């Protein structure tokens, strides 16, 4: 008869010390007894350099208490085996999700297990975690922290990019900027996360695929950020491809005026001296070059003095 819950991680099946075996199968009492009698907490298996914390992380029944116990004795929660896998990787593989959640909490108090799964692009596990902890779907990550947990577990190479995209963002916003579209689609359609703010982050990240998916899923394209609508955001970010995509889903975005100054998309593009955007807005979107701002300015009036080419273009168009 096979065991009720067979171990999936082959590295746990070889070279285990009595303490490691106890950490995998028993509770704190048994492990404490072995430690009190001289068991080596720092020992690792010869075959794969697996630590006692890795074994404890795979213990579905007692793992939560065990990882806290071993951590209190100085064992590393982020110890790496010979394949650079950490205890949390073992916990997830063995479907010990409560243990994985505890490890993240102990390592990084503002962490989120669902976010970790999204970052790993692991849809199967993300679904399981969401079933167990649905409240994580709309939970914010740490605001004001360095988000070291995500940096360590996913990026490890670009701290500035991570902080820019993920600091204080929801799960869906993380998905909108970087995750696999299959995971993103599931988060929006099944995990019931908010659809309004992710599109702003997707635009900021220049993720055309995510923007398109959000539009297809019915995202609210009338949302603004600091009073600025989505096409205006694209102009400030000089992302014409995303702007064109947005306008294929909504033909009113280019004519919306900003609440401050009463500027249309053409006014904004002209003020920034962006020739490409101005030509697209006039020639493809049919924006009126004679439209005035709240101060009575046309697009030509807002062109920087040094951009004579754009100024000439707008004046010629205005004469037609």
N, C-alpha and C positions, 0 to 999 in steps of 0.2 A: 504493500500500500504506500503510495507517495505521501509525503507529509502534507498537512492541510494547507500550509502556506510555504511552498518551496522557495528557497532563496534564488533569486535571478542573477545576482552578482557573483560571477565565478571566483573573483578575487577573495571572496569571503569564505571560500570552501577549502583553502589550503593554508597551512602554516600558522593556524590560530593558536595562541596561548590559552591556558585555562581562563584567564581574565577576559580575553577577547571572546571566547565561547560564551562566557557568562553575560557579557555585554550584549551579545547577539540574541540570547535566548532567555535570559533571566531578568530579575529586577535589581534595584539598588542594593537591597540587603545582601544578596549573594556577592555582588561585585565589591561592596564595602568590606565584606569578610575577607575576600582575597587580597584586597589592598592592605587591610590591617595586618595581614600575614605576610606582607613583603612583595606582593605582585608588582611587577615593573609597569608603571603607567606610561612610560615613554617607549616601550618596546614596539617594534613594527615587524610585520611578517617579512621574512627574507625574500619571498617570491615577488611580492608586489608592494612592499613598504606600506601596508595598510595599518593604520593606527587603531587604537581602542575606540576612538571617537567615531571612526568610520563604522565599526561594528555596532556601536550603540545607535548610530543614526538609522541603521537598517532594522532596528527592533521596533516593530509596529506597536506592540503592547506596552512596553515599558520605556521606549526611547525618549519620550519627552522628559521624564524624570532623570533618566540616565545622562542625557547630554548636559543637563544642568548640573548634575552631580560631578561628572568628569570635568566640566568647565570650571567648577569651583575648586578643583584640585590642580588647575593650571594646564589641563589638556587643551590643545588648540582646536577651536571649532572650524577653522579653515585649513586644517592640515591637508597636505597633498600626498596622494599615493604616487607610485612610480609613473602612472599615466596622467598625473596632475589633476586627478579627480578629487573633489572635496567631499566631506561627509554629506552635505546637502544633495550632492549628485546621487549618492547611495540611497539616501532617504527617498528621493523622488523615484528612482528606479524600482525600489521595493514598495512603492505606493504608501510609504509611511508619511503622508502629507502633514499630519499634525506635528511630526518630528521636524520635517523640513521647515514648517512655519515657525516652530520654536527656535530652530537654529538661526534663521534670518533675524528673528526678533532679538536674540541674544547678541548677534554680531552687529546688527544695525537696527536700533530700536524703531526707526520709522520706515522699515522695509515692508514689502508687500509681495507675498508669494505668487499671486496671480501675475503681477508685473514681471516677476522673475521668469515665469513660464512664457509670457509674451515675448520678452527679450530673447529668450532661447528659441523662439519660434516653434514651440512644442505645443501644437494644437490639442493633441490627445490629452496631455497632462493638464493643459489649461482648462479644458472642459471638466475634467475630474475635480480640479481645485475649485472651479466656479460652482460646481454642484455642492461641494462641501462648505464653501465660504462665499456665498453670493454677494455679501456686503463688500467684498474687495473690489468689485467691478468699478465702482464709482469713488473709491477711496483715494484721496490725494496722497502723493508721496510726500516726503519731508520738504516743507517749505523753510528755507533758511539753512538747511544742512548741506553738506558737500555731496550727498548721495554716493558715498563711497561704496555702498553695497552694489549698486548697478555698475559702477566703474570697474570694480573688482571682478564681478561675475560675467560682465558682457564686454565692455569696450576695452578696458585695460590699456588702450593706447591713446585715447583722445579725451582727456579730462575736460578741456574747454568745450568741445562739442557736446559732451554729455550734459554738463551743467547748463548749457544754453538750451538744449532741447527738453530735458527731463525734470529740471528743478521745479518742484511743486506742480507737476502735471498729473492728470488722471491717466488711468490705464489706456483709455481710448486715444488720448493725445500721444502717448508713447507709441501706440500702434500706428497712428496716423503719420508719424515722422519716420519710423524705421522698420516696423515689423512686417512679417510676411502678410500678404494681402488676404490669404485664407484665414489667418488668425484675426486680422482686422475685421473681415466680413462677419466672422462668428461673434466677435465682441459687440458689433453694432446690432446685428440681427437677433442674436440669441441671448447674449449676456445682458442686453438692454442697457448699454451704457449711453451716456449723453452724446447726441450727434451735433450739437451746436458748436461747442468750442474746438473739437478736434480739427475742423476744417481750417481754422486760423493757424493752428500749428503745422498742418500739412502744407499750407501755402508758404509759411515761413521757412519750412524745410525744403521747399521746392520739389515736393514729392508729387509729381503729376499723377501717378497711378493712384495714390491715396485720395487725391482731390477728386479724380474722376469717380472712384468707387463711392466716395461720400455723396457726390452729386447724384449718382445712380440710386443711392439708398434714400434719397429724399432729404438731404441736409438742408438746413435753412440758410439760403444764400443772402438773406437780408441782414444777417448779423454784422455787427461792427466792432471794431477794436479802437477804443479811445475816440469814438465818433467817426472812424474811417471805415468805409465799406471795403468789400473784398477786392474789387478791381483797383481801387486806390492803393490798397496794400500791395498788390502786384506791381504797381507803378513804382512805389517807393523801393521795392525789392528788385526792380528791373527784371521781372519774370513775365515776359510776354506770352510764353507758351501756356502758362497757368491762366493768365487773363483771358486768352482766347478760349480755353476750355470752359471757364466759368460762363463766358458769354454765350457759349453754345447751349447752355442750360437755362440761361436767363438773359433776355434781351433788354432788360431795364437797368442793369447795373451801370452801364456807361453813362446814363443820363442822370443818375442820382447825384444830388448836390450834397456836399459836406455841410454839417450843421454850423461849422465855424467858417465863415468866409463865403459860403454858398458856391463852392467850386465843383465843377463837373470833372470827370476823369481827364478830359482834354486840358482843362485849366491846370490840373496837377502835373500832367505830363509836360506841358509847355513851361511851367514854372521850373521844372527840373531840367529843362533843355533836352528832353528825351525824344529825339527825332523818330525813332522806330515806333514808339507808342503813339506819337501824334499822327504819323502817317497811317497807322493801322486804324486808329479811332476815326479819322476823317474818311479814309478811302474804303474801309471795309465795314465799319459800324455806322457810318453816316452821321457822326456827331456834328452839330452845328458850330462852326468856327466863330459865329457872331454872338453866341450865347455869352451873357455877361455874369460876372460874379456879383456878390452882394454890394461890392464897391463900384460896380459898373465897369469892370475890366474885362476885356476879351482875352482869348488865349494869347494873341499876338502881344498884348500889353504886358504879359507875364514872362515872356521869353527872356532869358539872361542876355545881357548886352553883347556878350562875346559870341553867341550862337546866331550869326547872321544868316546862315543857311536855313535854319528853322524859321526865323522871323520872316524871311523872304517867302518861304513856302506857305506859311499861314496867311500872309497878306495877299498872295496870288489867289489862293483858294477862296478867300473872302470876297474877291472881286467877281467870282463866277456867279 
